[in-house]
Amino acid sequence: MILKVKQIGLSIEVEKELLNKLLAVGKTYYPKEFGGFLIGYYSEDNKHLHITDTILPKKYQAYKHSFERSTKGIENVLIKFYTENPRKIYIGEWHTHPDNSPIPSATDISAINTIINSKNTSIENPVLLIIGYSKTTVDFGFYVWFENKLYKYE
Ligand SMILES: [Zn+2]
């Protein structure tokens, strides 16, 4: 599927298979949150992003209403992706909201600031995917941090 933020002219593309995979992995941690890193590549004008893969964290702390991952141990996996395709880079993160909607919490927003200010994994426009799910519903919320604001892809 393709989603857009009209105001800033950005779009993302992601395959249903990847989303289903993230949901399936996330559900195995129910009722706790779970998540990981997103890998993808940008178009030459940096306006279009294709999200292709995930890297699951090796170290993390998962709770009912928060999820903290460590970047320890994922460097080699990132290098592997980059070696296969030098355009493939770390572009953001995903996590689940079990029994909840995919709306970023205050913690999620401060986590984005950590990403932007990180020495090792600094990216300017991180993408945040939140998967809100319950027994009967699933809702994927994609966001991008752009010029100090969080925008939702529609
Ligand atoms: Zn969250």
Boltz pocket constraint, residues with backbone or C-beta under 6 A from the ligand:
constraints:
  - pocket:
      binder: B
      contacts: [[A, 65], [A, 95], [A, 96], [A, 97], [A, 103], [A, 104], [A, 105], [A, 108], [A, 130]]
      max_distance: 6.0
